[in-house]
């Protein structure tokens, strides 16, 4: 009995660590409500967020400043100056002015003389002040490389109390001087109240609303053929990660690409976006049994030998769905097919809005979706440093002797069935196109 108790105690502690991390985080589309094993060996469901959260505190508005002027100045300097060192952030390789690998992405080298905005950056951000020097700083660095007038940045901020909104609002004059179009808005949508996925989908749609609005504009700024959307979560990302994702989307002829995102629930990193990501066999990236344990998280793509082989070779591999901290995709399905982020329909598996977005992409013929394993992301400066040390910076791989970009032999038909994992204890495979119009 005593031996069983001491065996169970570490397992329970690990489960509680996992639980704490996921309840503390405020990612878009988190995992389903987790389970943990109690001392009597039973699986117990953790109360939902709405049952345990206290009412939200009043949000500090932009007009109700919470940051001293000198603090905002420091953040502006850190964001606009890649060499600034007065605020902590993930260290990234400095992006040279002239990078041969990415030259084809630059303004004036894309074969078009029109005024189309080629790169549309979209973000939904909340309560992430300390991440802004790295996240927005890397975006600004990428924008400078791509050509500022060739880019637009759209940010929707909501419910922050740490000054995030103030810093993002203060970006406007800096970006105007740069020559980049900046769309900034705030929202009081609270995903913790009501239908979470529906509200997260609304927030994502708000971030890409300028593309939707452009359909009725007399002069079009966005193009189904030439505009790429870079939609990022609140991740610690380097400029080279952004450029690598854009490069791979174009090189592969992909409709959408994602990186790999990670979390630390122990000494070793664990793939994070397992609730969303699905391989071309329709399965999750690692096996999660009905009790919700992550003991097999180390065995990524365990039942897809071809994808696993490419993953270990750091080459892109095709998937049914991904997001993984950020996605880069063609604007065509938004402009030409009216695809929007959404919640599940009646009778449809409960799943995150990015997975539903990928499902709708497949339905409309945009099934060239791939994961780029040279891009590895985390959600804090500290943990991102660890993940870059463990997995490597993108430039480490693509500049290695003998490196060669490899094309993908695209599978044009989706898997017949895809795993529905609304909750861990009730997993099943169902038709990939269930509830789609005409099916």
N, C-alpha and C positions, 0 to 999 in steps of 0.2 A: 504494500500500500504506500509506504513512504517512498519507495523507488518510483512508483507511478506519479506521485505528487511532484517529485523533483524533475521528472521528465516533462510533465505538463506545464510547470511554471515558466521555463524559458519560452515555450511555444506561445503561452498566453501573453507574455510580455512583448514578444515580437509582434503578435497580432494587434496589441494595443498601440504599439508604435506606428504600425501601418495605419490604424484607425485615426490616430491623432494627426498624422500628416495629412490625410485626405479630408478630415473635417476642418482642419485649419486652413487648407488651401481654398482658393476661390477661383479655380480654373473654370473656364467655360467647359461645360459638359464633363463633369467628373464621373467617376465610376459609380455603378449602382451602390446602394446602401450596403456596406460590408457586414460580415458576420464575424464573430469570434467565438472560440470554444470556452465555455465556462468550466469551473473546476469539477462539475459533475459530468463533464463529457458531452453536454448538449450544445447545439448550435443556437446562439441567441441573436436575434436581429437588433441592430443598433437603432434607436429611435430616429425618426426622420429629422431633418434639419428644422422643419417647421415646428416640431414638437420640443426641441431642445434649445433653439435659439431665443435669445431675448429680443424684444422689439428693437429694430435698428435705431441708432442714434441719429439725430438730425444731421444731414450732410452739410459740411462746410461749403458754401457757395463761393464762386470766384470773387464776388463782391465782399465776402466776409473772409478776408485774408487770414491764413493761419501761418504763413511763412514770412519771416523777416525779409526785407528787401535784399540784404546781402546774401541770404540763402538762395533766393531766386536767381540772383546774378551768378552765383557759383554754379547752379544747375544749368543755366543757359551757356555758361562758358564750357562746362563739361560736355554738353550735348553738341555744341557747335565746333569745338576744338578737339580733335582726336588726340592731341598731345597733352591735354589738360590732365593734371594729376592731383588736384586738390580734393576730389571726391573719389571714394573707392568704387571700383567696377572691375568686371572681368577684363583681364588683359588679352587683347587680340593682336594678331599680326598686323602691322601697319600696311594699309593697302597702297601699293605703289601707284603713282599717277598713270603709268602705262603698264597694264597687265595683259600680255598677249592672249592669254586664255579667254579673257572676257572682252576684248576689244570689239568683237562683233556685236556686243550689246549696246555700245555707245551711240548717242545721238549723232546723226550724220553718217553712220556706218551701217544703217539698217536698210538702206535702199529706198527710203521714202522722204519726200520733200514736203509732206503735208504737216499740219499742225496737230496731228493726233498725239494724245498723251499715251506714251508707250507703256509706262509703268505706274500702276495705281496701287499705292500702299494703303492697306486698311487694317485698323486695330480697334478693339474694344478694350479699354483699360480701366482698372479700378484699384485704388489703394496700392500703388506700385512705385512710389516716389523714388526709392533708392535704386530701382532698376532702370530709371529713365536715362541716366548718362550712358549706359551700355546699349539699351534697346533703341532709343531714339537717336543716340549718337551714331550707332551703326547704320541706321536708316539714312541719316543725313550724309554719312560718308559714302554710302552706296548711291544716293541721289547725285552727289557731286560727280561721281565717276560716270554714271549713266547719262548725265546731262540734266541739270535742274529743271529746265523748261520742258523736258521730256517726261517729267514725273509729276504726280499728284500724291498728296498725303491726306488721308481721311481718318480722323480719330473721334470715337465716341467715348466720353468719360462718364462714369456714373457712381454716385454714392461714396466718393472718396472723402476721407477726413484728414488725410496726411499732407495735403497740398499738391497732390497730383494734378488737379484741375488748374491750379494757378500756374504751374510750370508749363503745362500744355498750352494754355491760353497765351502765355508770354512768348511762345514760339512764333506767333504769327508775323511780327515785324522781321524777325530773323529770316524766316522762309521767304517772305516777300522780297527782301533784299537779294536773296539767293536766286529768286525767279521761279520758285516752285509754288504751284497751286496748293493751298491748304484749306481743308474743310475740317472745322472743329465744332463739336456740339457736345452738350451734356444731356444726360438722361436720368430720370428718377425711376426707371424700370428696375424693380427688385426681383431677381430670379428666385429668391428664397420664398416668395409669396405666390401662391397659385401654381400654374403649370410652368415648371422650371424650363423645360425644353422649348416651349412656345415662346417664352420671354427671351431666352438666349438666342433663339432664331430671329426675333425682332431686333435685338441689339446688333446681330451680325448684318441683317438687312439694312439697318441704319448706316452702318459703316460703308456699305457699297451703294447707298442711295444716290450719290451723284451720278453713278453710271446709269441707274434706272431713270433719273430725271433727264439725262442727256437725250433720251429717245424723243422727247418733245421739243428739244432745243433747235433753233433755226440753223445753228452751226454746230455740227457734231464734234465733240472733243475726244470721244472714246470710240474705238473701232473693234468690231468682232474679229477682224483679221489680225489686227496689230497691237491690241492692248492686252497686257498681262497683269493680272491681279496678284499682289503679294499680300496675303492675309496672315498676319502674325498674332499669336497669343502673347502674353506677358512673359517672354522668354529672354534669357541672356544670350544674345546672338551676335556674331561678328559680321562685319560687312562682307567678308569673303563667303560666309555661309549664304547670305542673301544672293550674291552674284552666282554662286555655284548652283543654287536651286533654279534661278532664272536660266542659266546656261544649260542645265540638264533638261529643262522643259523644252527648250528650243532644239538642242542637239538630238534628243530622243524623239522629237515630234510628239511629245506627250500633251495630253489635255490638262493634266494636273500632276504635280509632284509634291512630295512631303519629305521632311527630314526624319530623324529619329529623336524622340524626346524620352528623358530618363528621370527617375526619382531615386532618392536614397532612403531606404527604410532599414538599412543596416550598413555594413562596410562596403558592399558591392552595389553598383547601380542596377536598377530594375527598369525595364521598358515601361513607360507610363501609360500611353494611350491605348491600353489593351481593350477597353470597352468599345472603342470606335474602330480600330484597325481590323481589317479582315483580309486574309490572303486570297489567292485565286482558287483555293480549294474551299473558300467560304468560311474558313475557321479563324479563330482568334490567333494572335501571334504566339501565345503560349497557352498551355492547358490550365484551366482553372476548374477544379472539381466542385461539386455542389456545396461543399462546406466553405468555399470562398478562399481557400489557402493559396498562397503564391509560391509554393515549394518548387514548382516547375518553371518559374520565371526565367531561370538561367538557360532553358532549352528553347530558345526562340526558333520559330518556324519548324518545329520538330517533325511535322508531318507533311512538309513540302520541300523535298530534297533540292529541287531546282532553285527555288527562292533562297533556301538556306545557303546553298553553295555561292550564289551571287552576293548574298549578304556578307559572308565571311571574306569574300574577295573585294569587298567595298564597292561593288558595282550595283547600279540601280536594278530593282526587280519589280515586276508588275504586281499589283494588288487590286482587290475589289474596292477597298475603302481605306482611307487614311486621313489623318490631320497632323498628329504628332508634333504639336506645338506651333505649327504653321504650314500653310499650303500656298503653292504658286500655281495659278491656273489661267487658262485663256478666258477672256471676257465674253467669248462667243455665246456660251450657254445662257448667260445673263441677258445679253442683248438680243440674240436671235430666238431663243427658246423660252425666255421668261422664267428661267429657273430661279427660285428663291430658297433661302434657308427656311426650314419649316419644322413643325413637330409631327409626330406620327398621326396618320389618319385612323379612323375607327377600324378596328380589326387588324391593324398593322403592329408589328413588334415595337415595344417601347425601346427606343434607341436615341442616340444623340443626333443633334441637327447636322453635324459634319458627315456622319454615316448616311443619313437620309439624303444629304446633298450629293454624295457620291452615287447613291442608288439612282437618283434622278439624272445624274450625268450619264450613267450607263443606259438608262431608258431612252435618252435622247441621242445616243450614239457617241458619247464622249467617254469611252471606256479605257482610254490609254492613260491609266493612272499608275504612278510608280513611286516607290520609296527610294530616296538617295541616302545611303548609309554613311557617306562621308560627312554628312551634316548632322552633328549631335548636339542636342540642346537640353538645357535645364532651366529651372524657374527662379534661380537666385544667383547672384554673382559668386557666392562662395561655392555652391554645389556645381555651378557651371565650370569653375576652375578645375574641380575634381573630375568632371566628365571629360573635359578637354585633355586632361592628363591621362585618363584611362582609355579614351576612344580616339584621341588625336584631333587636331585641327584639320579642317578640310584641305588646306594648302599642304599639309604634311603628306596626304595621300596623292593628290593630283599632281604634285611636283616630284614625286618619287621616281627614281630611275626606272625606266621601263613601263611607267604608267601609260595606259591607253584607254580612252573612253570606249565603252562597249555598248552597241545598240541593243535594243530589246526586240525579240521576236514577239510582237504583240498578239495576245490572244483576244480575238475580237468578240467572242461570246463570253458573257459572265458565267460564273459557276451556277449550276442549276439551283442549288440551295445555299443559303448563307445562315450562319449561326445567329440565332436570336438569344441574347443574354440579358433580358430585362432585369433579372435577378439571378444570382449565382446558383441558387438551388433549383432553378427551373430553366434549364438550357435546352434548346431544340433547334434543329435545322428546318427552315421553311423556304418556300419558293422565293427567289431573290426579288421577283417583281410583284409580290403580293400587294394587293390594293392599288397597283398602278392602273391608270385609266385604260380600258380596253383589254384588261387581262382577266 
